[in-house]
Amino acid sequence: MLARLSAIALLTLAIAACGSSKTDRGLSGGAIGAGVGAGAGAATGGSVLGGAVLGGAAGAATGVLTDDDDLDLGDPAWD
């Protein structure tokens, strides 16, 4: 179970760099992280809200702290 959650966390952190600005990456990373965290909390019988908060914070921080050169998936759909 821990290996599965670790893999989900790594994928979330890798995808958190979507967007062309720090704000884009922070918002998308936070949203993705919150969704994955809530799902992980529900799947493990833990707190869904706690998982969403922790996942959202980790995803947003990762998104803001990444550079444009770290992962380039193109322009966001809203541009």
mmCIF file of the N, C-alpha and C atoms, coordinates in Angstrom:
data_MODEL
# 
_entry.id   MODEL 
# 
loop_
_atom_site.group_PDB 
_atom_site.id 
_atom_site.type_symbol 
_atom_site.label_atom_id 
_atom_site.label_alt_id 
_atom_site.label_comp_id 
_atom_site.label_asym_id 
_atom_site.label_entity_id 
_atom_site.label_seq_id 
_atom_site.pdbx_PDB_ins_code 
_atom_site.Cartn_x 
_atom_site.Cartn_y 
_atom_site.Cartn_z 
_atom_site.occupancy 
_atom_site.B_iso_or_equiv 
_atom_site.pdbx_formal_charge 
_atom_site.auth_seq_id 
_atom_site.auth_comp_id 
_atom_site.auth_asym_id 
_atom_site.auth_atom_id 
_atom_site.pdbx_PDB_model_num 
ATOM 1   N N  . MET A 1 1  ? 0.819   -1.187 0.000   1.00 0.00 ? 1  MET A N  1 
ATOM 2   C CA . MET A 1 1  ? 0.000   0.000  0.000   1.00 0.00 ? 1  MET A CA 1 
ATOM 3   C C  . MET A 1 1  ? 0.871   1.262  0.000   1.00 0.00 ? 1  MET A C  1 
ATOM 4   N N  . LEU A 1 2  ? 1.939   1.243  0.791   1.00 0.00 ? 2  LEU A N  1 
ATOM 5   C CA . LEU A 1 2  ? 2.823   2.397  0.853   1.00 0.00 ? 2  LEU A CA 1 
ATOM 6   C C  . LEU A 1 2  ? 3.510   2.635  -0.489  1.00 0.00 ? 2  LEU A C  1 
ATOM 7   N N  . ALA A 1 3  ? 3.870   1.561  -1.168  1.00 0.00 ? 3  ALA A N  1 
ATOM 8   C CA . ALA A 1 3  ? 4.509   1.710  -2.478  1.00 0.00 ? 3  ALA A CA 1 
ATOM 9   C C  . ALA A 1 3  ? 3.549   2.350  -3.478  1.00 0.00 ? 3  ALA A C  1 
ATOM 10  N N  . ARG A 1 4  ? 2.284   1.953  -3.413  1.00 0.00 ? 4  ARG A N  1 
ATOM 11  C CA . ARG A 1 4  ? 1.291   2.520  -4.336  1.00 0.00 ? 4  ARG A CA 1 
ATOM 12  C C  . ARG A 1 4  ? 1.096   4.008  -4.062  1.00 0.00 ? 4  ARG A C  1 
ATOM 13  N N  . LEU A 1 5  ? 0.991   4.375  -2.790  1.00 0.00 ? 5  LEU A N  1 
ATOM 14  C CA . LEU A 1 5  ? 0.823   5.783  -2.446  1.00 0.00 ? 5  LEU A CA 1 
ATOM 15  C C  . LEU A 1 5  ? 2.059   6.598  -2.823  1.00 0.00 ? 5  LEU A C  1 
ATOM 16  N N  . SER A 1 6  ? 3.221   6.010  -2.671  1.00 0.00 ? 6  SER A N  1 
ATOM 17  C CA . SER A 1 6  ? 4.452   6.702  -3.069  1.00 0.00 ? 6  SER A CA 1 
ATOM 18  C C  . SER A 1 6  ? 4.487   6.928  -4.574  1.00 0.00 ? 6  SER A C  1 
ATOM 19  N N  . ALA A 1 7  ? 4.053   5.936  -5.344  1.00 0.00 ? 7  ALA A N  1 
ATOM 20  C CA . ALA A 1 7  ? 4.017   6.090  -6.803  1.00 0.00 ? 7  ALA A CA 1 
ATOM 21  C C  . ALA A 1 7  ? 3.029   7.174  -7.200  1.00 0.00 ? 7  ALA A C  1 
ATOM 22  N N  . ILE A 1 8  ? 1.881   7.205  -6.548  1.00 0.00 ? 8  ILE A N  1 
ATOM 23  C CA . ILE A 1 8  ? 0.888   8.248  -6.844  1.00 0.00 ? 8  ILE A CA 1 
ATOM 24  C C  . ILE A 1 8  ? 1.455   9.614  -6.511  1.00 0.00 ? 8  ILE A C  1 
ATOM 25  N N  . ALA A 1 9  ? 2.132   9.721  -5.377  1.00 0.00 ? 9  ALA A N  1 
ATOM 26  C CA . ALA A 1 9  ? 2.723   11.000 -4.987  1.00 0.00 ? 9  ALA A CA 1 
ATOM 27  C C  . ALA A 1 9  ? 3.769   11.456 -5.992  1.00 0.00 ? 9  ALA A C  1 
ATOM 28  N N  . LEU A 1 10 ? 4.606   10.540 -6.460  1.00 0.00 ? 10 LEU A N  1 
ATOM 29  C CA . LEU A 1 10 ? 5.629   10.909 -7.444  1.00 0.00 ? 10 LEU A CA 1 
ATOM 30  C C  . LEU A 1 10 ? 5.011   11.370 -8.759  1.00 0.00 ? 10 LEU A C  1 
ATOM 31  N N  . LEU A 1 11 ? 3.986   10.666 -9.211  1.00 0.00 ? 11 LEU A N  1 
ATOM 32  C CA . LEU A 1 11 ? 3.318   11.082 -10.444 1.00 0.00 ? 11 LEU A CA 1 
ATOM 33  C C  . LEU A 1 11 ? 2.663   12.442 -10.279 1.00 0.00 ? 11 LEU A C  1 
ATOM 34  N N  . THR A 1 12 ? 2.055   12.670 -9.134  1.00 0.00 ? 12 THR A N  1 
ATOM 35  C CA . THR A 1 12 ? 1.419   13.959 -8.871  1.00 0.00 ? 12 THR A CA 1 
ATOM 36  C C  . THR A 1 12 ? 2.448   15.076 -8.892  1.00 0.00 ? 12 THR A C  1 
ATOM 37  N N  . LEU A 1 13 ? 3.570   14.843 -8.258  1.00 0.00 ? 13 LEU A N  1 
ATOM 38  C CA . LEU A 1 13 ? 4.601   15.867 -8.224  1.00 0.00 ? 13 LEU A CA 1 
ATOM 39  C C  . LEU A 1 13 ? 5.189   16.121 -9.608  1.00 0.00 ? 13 LEU A C  1 
ATOM 40  N N  . ALA A 1 14 ? 5.283   15.087 -10.422 1.00 0.00 ? 14 ALA A N  1 
ATOM 41  C CA . ALA A 1 14 ? 5.805   15.272 -11.780 1.00 0.00 ? 14 ALA A CA 1 
ATOM 42  C C  . ALA A 1 14 ? 4.841   16.070 -12.638 1.00 0.00 ? 14 ALA A C  1 
ATOM 43  N N  . ILE A 1 15 ? 3.558   15.823 -12.475 1.00 0.00 ? 15 ILE A N  1 
ATOM 44  C CA . ILE A 1 15 ? 2.551   16.512 -13.284 1.00 0.00 ? 15 ILE A CA 1 
ATOM 45  C C  . ILE A 1 15 ? 2.285   17.914 -12.772 1.00 0.00 ? 15 ILE A C  1 
ATOM 46  N N  . ALA A 1 16 ? 2.696   18.210 -11.554 1.00 0.00 ? 16 ALA A N  1 
ATOM 47  C CA . ALA A 1 16 ? 2.406   19.498 -10.944 1.00 0.00 ? 16 ALA A CA 1 
ATOM 48  C C  . ALA A 1 16 ? 3.044   20.665 -11.688 1.00 0.00 ? 16 ALA A C  1 
ATOM 49  N N  . ALA A 1 17 ? 3.966   20.393 -12.584 1.00 0.00 ? 17 ALA A N  1 
ATOM 50  C CA . ALA A 1 17 ? 4.647   21.464 -13.295 1.00 0.00 ? 17 ALA A CA 1 
ATOM 51  C C  . ALA A 1 17 ? 3.892   21.928 -14.538 1.00 0.00 ? 17 ALA A C  1 
ATOM 52  N N  . CYS A 1 18 ? 2.657   21.538 -14.720 1.00 0.00 ? 18 CYS A N  1 
ATOM 53  C CA . CYS A 1 18 ? 1.873   21.964 -15.884 1.00 0.00 ? 18 CYS A CA 1 
ATOM 54  C C  . CYS A 1 18 ? 1.653   23.465 -15.829 1.00 0.00 ? 18 CYS A C  1 
ATOM 55  N N  . GLY A 1 19 ? 1.851   24.141 -16.936 1.00 0.00 ? 19 GLY A N  1 
ATOM 56  C CA . GLY A 1 19 ? 1.614   25.581 -17.009 1.00 0.00 ? 19 GLY A CA 1 
ATOM 57  C C  . GLY A 1 19 ? 2.875   26.319 -17.362 1.00 0.00 ? 19 GLY A C  1 
ATOM 58  N N  . SER A 1 20 ? 2.685   27.569 -17.754 1.00 0.00 ? 20 SER A N  1 
ATOM 59  C CA . SER A 1 20 ? 3.829   28.342 -18.212 1.00 0.00 ? 20 SER A CA 1 
ATOM 60  C C  . SER A 1 20 ? 4.276   29.385 -17.199 1.00 0.00 ? 20 SER A C  1 
ATOM 61  N N  . SER A 1 21 ? 3.560   29.578 -16.102 1.00 0.00 ? 21 SER A N  1 
ATOM 62  C CA . SER A 1 21 ? 3.988   30.511 -15.069 1.00 0.00 ? 21 SER A CA 1 
ATOM 63  C C  . SER A 1 21 ? 3.914   29.816 -13.710 1.00 0.00 ? 21 SER A C  1 
ATOM 64  N N  . LYS A 1 22 ? 4.545   30.423 -12.720 1.00 0.00 ? 22 LYS A N  1 
ATOM 65  C CA . LYS A 1 22 ? 4.509   29.848 -11.373 1.00 0.00 ? 22 LYS A CA 1 
ATOM 66  C C  . LYS A 1 22 ? 3.078   29.755 -10.851 1.00 0.00 ? 22 LYS A C  1 
ATOM 67  N N  . THR A 1 23 ? 2.247   30.736 -11.178 1.00 0.00 ? 23 THR A N  1 
ATOM 68  C CA . THR A 1 23 ? 0.850   30.723 -10.744 1.00 0.00 ? 23 THR A CA 1 
ATOM 69  C C  . THR A 1 23 ? 0.094   29.568 -11.388 1.00 0.00 ? 23 THR A C  1 
ATOM 70  N N  . ASP A 1 24 ? 0.272   29.378 -12.688 1.00 0.00 ? 24 ASP A N  1 
ATOM 71  C CA . ASP A 1 24 ? -0.375  28.260 -13.393 1.00 0.00 ? 24 ASP A CA 1 
ATOM 72  C C  . ASP A 1 24 ? 0.023   26.929 -12.776 1.00 0.00 ? 24 ASP A C  1 
ATOM 73  N N  . ARG A 1 25 ? 1.326   26.766 -12.563 1.00 0.00 ? 25 ARG A N  1 
ATOM 74  C CA . ARG A 1 25 ? 1.819   25.507 -12.017 1.00 0.00 ? 25 ARG A CA 1 
ATOM 75  C C  . ARG A 1 25 ? 1.357   25.302 -10.580 1.00 0.00 ? 25 ARG A C  1 
ATOM 76  N N  . GLY A 1 26 ? 1.303   26.370 -9.805  1.00 0.00 ? 26 GLY A N  1 
ATOM 77  C CA . GLY A 1 26 ? 0.832   26.262 -8.425  1.00 0.00 ? 26 GLY A CA 1 
ATOM 78  C C  . GLY A 1 26 ? -0.637  25.885 -8.348  1.00 0.00 ? 26 GLY A C  1 
ATOM 79  N N  . LEU A 1 27 ? -1.461  26.502 -9.187  1.00 0.00 ? 27 LEU A N  1 
ATOM 80  C CA . LEU A 1 27 ? -2.894  26.190 -9.193  1.00 0.00 ? 27 LEU A CA 1 
ATOM 81  C C  . LEU A 1 27 ? -3.164  24.777 -9.684  1.00 0.00 ? 27 LEU A C  1 
ATOM 82  N N  . SER A 1 28 ? -2.534  24.414 -10.792 1.00 0.00 ? 28 SER A N  1 
ATOM 83  C CA . SER A 1 28 ? -2.784  23.068 -11.317 1.00 0.00 ? 28 SER A CA 1 
ATOM 84  C C  . SER A 1 28 ? -2.194  22.003 -10.398 1.00 0.00 ? 28 SER A C  1 
ATOM 85  N N  . GLY A 1 29 ? -1.024  22.262 -9.835  1.00 0.00 ? 29 GLY A N  1 
ATOM 86  C CA . GLY A 1 29 ? -0.427  21.317 -8.907  1.00 0.00 ? 29 GLY A CA 1 
ATOM 87  C C  . GLY A 1 29 ? -1.253  21.153 -7.644  1.00 0.00 ? 29 GLY A C  1 
ATOM 88  N N  . GLY A 1 30 ? -1.804  22.261 -7.137  1.00 0.00 ? 30 GLY A N  1 
ATOM 89  C CA . GLY A 1 30 ? -2.659  22.198 -5.959  1.00 0.00 ? 30 GLY A CA 1 
ATOM 90  C C  . GLY A 1 30 ? -3.934  21.414 -6.211  1.00 0.00 ? 30 GLY A C  1 
ATOM 91  N N  . ALA A 1 31 ? -4.538  21.640 -7.370  1.00 0.00 ? 31 ALA A N  1 
ATOM 92  C CA . ALA A 1 31 ? -5.780  20.933 -7.703  1.00 0.00 ? 31 ALA A CA 1 
ATOM 93  C C  . ALA A 1 31 ? -5.530  19.433 -7.888  1.00 0.00 ? 31 ALA A C  1 
ATOM 94  N N  . ILE A 1 32 ? -4.485  19.112 -8.609  1.00 0.00 ? 32 ILE A N  1 
ATOM 95  C CA . ILE A 1 32 ? -4.155  17.697 -8.826  1.00 0.00 ? 32 ILE A CA 1 
ATOM 96  C C  . ILE A 1 32 ? -3.793  17.035 -7.492  1.00 0.00 ? 32 ILE A C  1 
ATOM 97  N N  . GLY A 1 33 ? -2.983  17.710 -6.697  1.00 0.00 ? 33 GLY A N  1 
ATOM 98  C CA . GLY A 1 33 ? -2.577  17.165 -5.409  1.00 0.00 ? 33 GLY A CA 1 
ATOM 99  C C  . GLY A 1 33 ? -3.747  16.964 -4.464  1.00 0.00 ? 33 GLY A C  1 
ATOM 100 N N  . ALA A 1 34 ? -4.685  17.905 -4.462  1.00 0.00 ? 34 ALA A N  1 
ATOM 101 C CA . ALA A 1 34 ? -5.861  17.773 -3.599  1.00 0.00 ? 34 ALA A CA 1 
ATOM 102 C C  . ALA A 1 34 ? -6.712  16.576 -4.021  1.00 0.00 ? 34 ALA A C  1 
ATOM 103 N N  . GLY A 1 35 ? -6.876  16.400 -5.322  1.00 0.00 ? 35 GLY A N  1 
ATOM 104 C CA . GLY A 1 35 ? -7.653  15.260 -5.808  1.00 0.00 ? 35 GLY A CA 1 
ATOM 105 C C  . GLY A 1 35 ? -7.011  13.933 -5.462  1.00 0.00 ? 35 GLY A C  1 
ATOM 106 N N  . VAL A 1 36 ? -5.720  13.846 -5.676  1.00 0.00 ? 36 VAL A N  1 
ATOM 107 C CA . VAL A 1 36 ? -5.005  12.601 -5.374  1.00 0.00 ? 36 VAL A CA 1 
ATOM 108 C C  . VAL A 1 36 ? -4.967  12.364 -3.862  1.00 0.00 ? 36 VAL A C  1 
ATOM 109 N N  . GLY A 1 37 ? -4.763  13.419 -3.097  1.00 0.00 ? 37 GLY A N  1 
ATOM 110 C CA . GLY A 1 37 ? -4.733  13.279 -1.644  1.00 0.00 ? 37 GLY A CA 1 
ATOM 111 C C  . GLY A 1 37 ? -6.068  12.833 -1.081  1.00 0.00 ? 37 GLY A C  1 
ATOM 112 N N  . ALA A 1 38 ? -7.159  13.399 -1.611  1.00 0.00 ? 38 ALA A N  1 
ATOM 113 C CA . ALA A 1 38 ? -8.487  12.987 -1.159  1.00 0.00 ? 38 ALA A CA 1 
ATOM 114 C C  . ALA A 1 38 ? -8.750  11.531 -1.528  1.00 0.00 ? 38 ALA A C  1 
ATOM 115 N N  . GLY A 1 39 ? -8.352  11.145 -2.726  1.00 0.00 ? 39 GLY A N  1 
ATOM 116 C CA . GLY A 1 39 ? -8.519  9.754  -3.153  1.00 0.00 ? 39 GLY A CA 1 
ATOM 117 C C  . GLY A 1 39 ? -7.696  8.801  -2.301  1.00 0.00 ? 39 GLY A C  1 
ATOM 118 N N  . ALA A 1 40 ? -6.485  9.194  -1.986  1.00 0.00 ? 40 ALA A N  1 
ATOM 119 C CA . ALA A 1 40 ? -5.635  8.351  -1.149  1.00 0.00 ? 40 ALA A CA 1 
ATOM 120 C C  . ALA A 1 40 ? -6.198  8.241  0.265   1.00 0.00 ? 40 ALA A C  1 
ATOM 121 N N  . GLY A 1 41 ? -6.717  9.348  0.783   1.00 0.00 ? 41 GLY A N  1 
ATOM 122 C CA . GLY A 1 41 ? -7.324  9.312  2.109   1.00 0.00 ? 41 GLY A CA 1 
ATOM 123 C C  . GLY A 1 41 ? -8.545  8.402  2.141   1.00 0.00 ? 41 GLY A C  1 
ATOM 124 N N  . ALA A 1 42 ? -9.353  8.466  1.109   1.00 0.00 ? 42 ALA A N  1 
ATOM 125 C CA . ALA A 1 42 ? -10.539 7.608  1.037   1.00 0.00 ? 42 ALA A CA 1 
ATOM 126 C C  . ALA A 1 42 ? -10.158 6.147  0.853   1.00 0.00 ? 42 ALA A C  1 
ATOM 127 N N  . ALA A 1 43 ? -9.152  5.884  0.032   1.00 0.00 ? 43 ALA A N  1 
ATOM 128 C CA . ALA A 1 43 ? -8.754  4.502  -0.245  1.00 0.00 ? 43 ALA A CA 1 
ATOM 129 C C  . ALA A 1 43 ? -8.114  3.825  0.955   1.00 0.00 ? 43 ALA A C  1 
ATOM 130 N N  . THR A 1 44 ? -7.456  4.606  1.798   1.00 0.00 ? 44 THR A N  1 
ATOM 131 C CA . THR A 1 44 ? -6.771  4.023  2.943   1.00 0.00 ? 44 THR A CA 1 
ATOM 132 C C  . THR A 1 44 ? -7.612  4.054  4.213   1.00 0.00 ? 44 THR A C  1 
ATOM 133 N N  . GLY A 1 45 ? -8.805  4.616  4.121   1.00 0.00 ? 45 GLY A N  1 
ATOM 134 C CA . GLY A 1 45 ? -9.661  4.702  5.302   1.00 0.00 ? 45 GLY A CA 1 
ATOM 135 C C  . GLY A 1 45 ? -9.290  5.856  6.206   1.00 0.00 ? 45 GLY A C  1 
ATOM 136 N N  . GLY A 1 46 ? -8.449  6.737  5.726   1.00 0.00 ? 46 GLY A N  1 
ATOM 137 C CA . GLY A 1 46 ? -8.040  7.908  6.511   1.00 0.00 ? 46 GLY A CA 1 
ATOM 138 C C  . GLY A 1 46 ? -8.980  9.073  6.257   1.00 0.00 ? 46 GLY A C  1 
ATOM 139 N N  . SER A 1 47 ? -8.537  10.230 6.619   1.00 0.00 ? 47 SER A N  1 
ATOM 140 C CA . SER A 1 47 ? -9.326  11.441 6.457   1.00 0.00 ? 47 SER A CA 1 
ATOM 141 C C  . SER A 1 47 ? -9.243  11.943 5.016   1.00 0.00 ? 47 SER A C  1 
ATOM 142 N N  . VAL A 1 48 ? -10.385 12.056 4.375   1.00 0.00 ? 48 VAL A N  1 
ATOM 143 C CA . VAL A 1 48 ? -10.414 12.572 3.007   1.00 0.00 ? 48 VAL A CA 1 
ATOM 144 C C  . VAL A 1 48 ? -9.994  14.043 3.005   1.00 0.00 ? 48 VAL A C  1 
ATOM 145 N N  . LEU A 1 49 ? -10.520 14.805 3.952   1.00 0.00 ? 49 LEU A N  1 
ATOM 146 C CA . LEU A 1 49 ? -10.173 16.225 4.031   1.00 0.00 ? 49 LEU A CA 1 
ATOM 147 C C  . LEU A 1 49 ? -8.692  16.421 4.336   1.00 0.00 ? 49 LEU A C  1 
ATOM 148 N N  . GLY A 1 50 ? -8.170  15.639 5.258   1.00 0.00 ? 50 GLY A N  1 
ATOM 149 C CA . GLY A 1 50 ? -6.746  15.731 5.579   1.00 0.00 ? 50 GLY A CA 1 
ATOM 150 C C  . GLY A 1 50 ? -5.872  15.381 4.388   1.00 0.00 ? 50 GLY A C  1 
ATOM 151 N N  . GLY A 1 51 ? -6.253  14.335 3.664   1.00 0.00 ? 51 GLY A N  1 
ATOM 152 C CA . GLY A 1 51 ? -5.504  13.965 2.465   1.00 0.00 ? 51 GLY A CA 1 
ATOM 153 C C  . GLY A 1 51 ? -5.550  15.043 1.405   1.00 0.00 ? 51 GLY A C  1 
ATOM 154 N N  . ALA A 1 52 ? -6.734  15.659 1.246   1.00 0.00 ? 52 ALA A N  1 
ATOM 155 C CA . ALA A 1 52 ? -6.876  16.725 0.253   1.00 0.00 ? 52 ALA A CA 1 
ATOM 156 C C  . ALA A 1 52 ? -6.022  17.935 0.620   1.00 0.00 ? 52 ALA A C  1 
ATOM 157 N N  . VAL A 1 53 ? -6.008  18.279 1.888   1.00 0.00 ? 53 VAL A N  1 
ATOM 158 C CA . VAL A 1 53 ? -5.216  19.430 2.329   1.00 0.00 ? 53 VAL A CA 1 
ATOM 159 C C  . VAL A 1 53 ? -3.723  19.167 2.139   1.00 0.00 ? 53 VAL A C  1 
ATOM 160 N N  . LEU A 1 54 ? -3.263  18.003 2.585   1.00 0.00 ? 54 LEU A N  1 
ATOM 161 C CA . LEU A 1 54 ? -1.837  17.688 2.443   1.00 0.00 ? 54 LEU A CA 1 
ATOM 162 C C  . LEU A 1 54 ? -1.428  17.549 0.977   1.00 0.00 ? 54 LEU A C  1 
ATOM 163 N N  . GLY A 1 55 ? -2.249  16.848 0.198   1.00 0.00 ? 55 GLY A N  1 
ATOM 164 C CA . GLY A 1 55 ? -1.936  16.693 -1.224  1.00 0.00 ? 55 GLY A CA 1 
ATOM 165 C C  . GLY A 1 55 ? -1.955  18.015 -1.961  1.00 0.00 ? 55 GLY A C  1 
ATOM 166 N N  . GLY A 1 56 ? -2.945  18.861 -1.656  1.00 0.00 ? 56 GLY A N  1 
ATOM 167 C CA . GLY A 1 56 ? -3.027  20.173 -2.294  1.00 0.00 ? 56 GLY A CA 1 
ATOM 168 C C  . GLY A 1 56 ? -1.833  21.042 -1.956  1.00 0.00 ? 56 GLY A C  1 
ATOM 169 N N  . ALA A 1 57 ? -1.424  21.015 -0.692  1.00 0.00 ? 57 ALA A N  1 
ATOM 170 C CA . ALA A 1 57 ? -0.266  21.815 -0.286  1.00 0.00 ? 57 ALA A CA 1 
ATOM 171 C C  . ALA A 1 57 ? 1.009   21.322 -0.959  1.00 0.00 ? 57 ALA A C  1 
ATOM 172 N N  . ALA A 1 58 ? 1.186   20.003 -1.014  1.00 0.00 ? 58 ALA A N  1 
ATOM 173 C CA . ALA A 1 58 ? 2.386   19.448 -1.653  1.00 0.00 ? 58 ALA A CA 1 
ATOM 174 C C  . ALA A 1 58 ? 2.397   19.741 -3.152  1.00 0.00 ? 58 ALA A C  1 
ATOM 175 N N  . GLY A 1 59 ? 1.240   19.578 -3.796  1.00 0.00 ? 59 GLY A N  1 
ATOM 176 C CA . GLY A 1 59 ? 1.171   19.846 -5.234  1.00 0.00 ? 59 GLY A CA 1 
ATOM 177 C C  . GLY A 1 59 ? 1.381   21.308 -5.567  1.00 0.00 ? 59 GLY A C  1 
ATOM 178 N N  . ALA A 1 60 ? 0.779   22.202 -4.779  1.00 0.00 ? 60 ALA A N  1 
ATOM 179 C CA . ALA A 1 60 ? 0.940   23.633 -5.028  1.00 0.00 ? 60 ALA A CA 1 
ATOM 180 C C  . ALA A 1 60 ? 2.387   24.068 -4.804  1.00 0.00 ? 60 ALA A C  1 
ATOM 181 N N  . ALA A 1 61 ? 2.988   23.575 -3.727  1.00 0.00 ? 61 ALA A N  1 
ATOM 182 C CA . ALA A 1 61 ? 4.380   23.932 -3.455  1.00 0.00 ? 61 ALA A CA 1 
ATOM 183 C C  . ALA A 1 61 ? 5.296   23.431 -4.562  1.00 0.00 ? 61 ALA A C  1 
ATOM 184 N N  . THR A 1 62 ? 5.069   22.217 -5.003  1.00 0.00 ? 62 THR A N  1 
ATOM 185 C CA . THR A 1 62 ? 5.891   21.663 -6.081  1.00 0.00 ? 62 THR A CA 1 
ATOM 186 C C  . THR A 1 62 ? 5.701   22.462 -7.361  1.00 0.00 ? 62 THR A C  1 
ATOM 187 N N  . GLY A 1 63 ? 4.460   22.811 -7.659  1.00 0.00 ? 63 GLY A N  1 
ATOM 188 C CA . GLY A 1 63 ? 4.192   23.593 -8.863  1.00 0.00 ? 63 GLY A CA 1 
ATOM 189 C C  . GLY A 1 63 ? 4.862   24.950 -8.847  1.00 0.00 ? 63 GLY A C  1 
ATOM 190 N N  . VAL A 1 64 ? 4.816   25.621 -7.704  1.00 0.00 ? 64 VAL A N  1 
ATOM 191 C CA . VAL A 1 64 ? 5.418   26.948 -7.590  1.00 0.00 ? 64 VAL A CA 1 
ATOM 192 C C  . VAL A 1 64 ? 6.936   26.873 -7.608  1.00 0.00 ? 64 VAL A C  1 
ATOM 193 N N  . LEU A 1 65 ? 7.479   25.812 -7.056  1.00 0.00 ? 65 LEU A N  1 
ATOM 194 C CA . LEU A 1 65 ? 8.928   25.708 -6.956  1.00 0.00 ? 65 LEU A CA 1 
ATOM 195 C C  . LEU A 1 65 ? 9.598   25.134 -8.202  1.00 0.00 ? 65 LEU A C  1 
ATOM 196 N N  . THR A 1 66 ? 8.811   24.703 -9.183  1.00 0.00 ? 66 THR A N  1 
ATOM 197 C CA . THR A 1 66 ? 9.414   24.190 -10.408 1.00 0.00 ? 66 THR A CA 1 
ATOM 198 C C  . THR A 1 66 ? 9.675   25.323 -11.390 1.00 0.00 ? 66 THR A C  1 
ATOM 199 N N  . ASP A 1 67 ? 10.579  25.076 -12.275 1.00 0.00 ? 67 ASP A N  1 
ATOM 200 C CA . ASP A 1 67 ? 10.972  26.031 -13.303 1.00 0.00 ? 67 ASP A CA 1 
ATOM 201 C C  . ASP A 1 67 ? 10.320  25.641 -14.621 1.00 0.00 ? 67 ASP A C  1 
ATOM 202 N N  . ASP A 1 68 ? 10.237  26.564 -15.547 1.00 0.00 ? 68 ASP A N  1 
ATOM 203 C CA . ASP A 1 68 ? 9.717   26.244 -16.876 1.00 0.00 ? 68 ASP A CA 1 
ATOM 204 C C  . ASP A 1 68 ? 10.500  25.124 -17.538 1.00 0.00 ? 68 ASP A C  1 
ATOM 205 N N  . ASP A 1 69 ? 11.787  25.045 -17.253 1.00 0.00 ? 69 ASP A N  1 
ATOM 206 C CA . ASP A 1 69 ? 12.649  24.056 -17.888 1.00 0.00 ? 69 ASP A CA 1 
ATOM 207 C C  . ASP A 1 69 ? 12.563  22.672 -17.249 1.00 0.00 ? 69 ASP A C  1 
ATOM 208 N N  . ASP A 1 70 ? 11.964  22.578 -16.048 1.00 0.00 ? 70 ASP A N  1 
ATOM 209 C CA . ASP A 1 70 ? 11.879  21.287 -15.359 1.00 0.00 ? 70 ASP A CA 1 
ATOM 210 C C  . ASP A 1 70 ? 10.983  20.306 -16.095 1.00 0.00 ? 70 ASP A C  1 
ATOM 211 N N  . LEU A 1 71 ? 9.827   20.750 -16.526 1.00 0.00 ? 71 LEU A N  1 
ATOM 212 C CA . LEU A 1 71 ? 8.892   19.899 -17.251 1.00 0.00 ? 71 LEU A CA 1 
ATOM 213 C C  . LEU A 1 71 ? 8.047   20.785 -18.137 1.00 0.00 ? 71 LEU A C  1 
ATOM 214 N N  . ASP A 1 72 ? 8.129   20.610 -19.435 1.00 0.00 ? 72 ASP A N  1 
ATOM 215 C CA . ASP A 1 72 ? 7.399   21.458 -20.367 1.00 0.00 ? 72 ASP A CA 1 
ATOM 216 C C  . ASP A 1 72 ? 6.345   20.618 -21.088 1.00 0.00 ? 72 ASP A C  1 
ATOM 217 N N  . LEU A 1 73 ? 5.089   20.812 -20.712 1.00 0.00 ? 73 LEU A N  1 
ATOM 218 C CA . LEU A 1 73 ? 3.983   20.098 -21.363 1.00 0.00 ? 73 LEU A CA 1 
ATOM 219 C C  . LEU A 1 73 ? 3.214   20.995 -22.326 1.00 0.00 ? 73 LEU A C  1 
ATOM 220 N N  . GLY A 1 74 ? 3.788   22.146 -22.657 1.00 0.00 ? 74 GLY A N  1 
ATOM 221 C CA . GLY A 1 74 ? 3.131   23.065 -23.586 1.00 0.00 ? 74 GLY A CA 1 
ATOM 222 C C  . GLY A 1 74 ? 2.297   24.095 -22.851 1.00 0.00 ? 74 GLY A C  1 
ATOM 223 N N  . ASP A 1 75 ? 1.620   24.917 -23.630 1.00 0.00 ? 75 ASP A N  1 
ATOM 224 C CA . ASP A 1 75 ? 0.785   25.965 -23.069 1.00 0.00 ? 75 ASP A CA 1 
ATOM 225 C C  . ASP A 1 75 ? -0.470  25.380 -22.434 1.00 0.00 ? 75 ASP A C  1 
ATOM 226 N N  . PRO A 1 76 ? -0.969  26.007 -21.355 1.00 0.00 ? 76 PRO A N  1 
ATOM 227 C CA . PRO A 1 76 ? -2.213  25.536 -20.753 1.00 0.00 ? 76 PRO A CA 1 
ATOM 228 C C  . PRO A 1 76 ? -3.383  25.740 -21.703 1.00 0.00 ? 76 PRO A C  1 
ATOM 229 N N  . ALA A 1 77 ? -4.441  24.988 -21.508 1.00 0.00 ? 77 ALA A N  1 
ATOM 230 C CA . ALA A 1 77 ? -5.609  25.037 -22.394 1.00 0.00 ? 77 ALA A CA 1 
ATOM 231 C C  . ALA A 1 77 ? -6.272  26.412 -22.361 1.00 0.00 ? 77 ALA A C  1 
ATOM 232 N N  . TRP A 1 78 ? -6.149  27.149 -21.254 1.00 0.00 ? 78 TRP A N  1 
ATOM 233 C CA . TRP A 1 78 ? -6.847  28.431 -21.143 1.00 0.00 ? 78 TRP A CA 1 
ATOM 234 C C  . TRP A 1 78 ? -6.084  29.587 -21.774 1.00 0.00 ? 78 TRP A C  1 
ATOM 235 N N  . ASP A 1 79 ? -4.896  29.336 -22.346 1.00 0.00 ? 79 ASP A N  1 
ATOM 236 C CA . ASP A 1 79 ? -4.158  30.408 -23.035 1.00 0.00 ? 79 ASP A CA 1 
ATOM 237 C C  . ASP A 1 79 ? -4.640  30.586 -24.447 1.00 0.00 ? 79 ASP A C  1 
# 
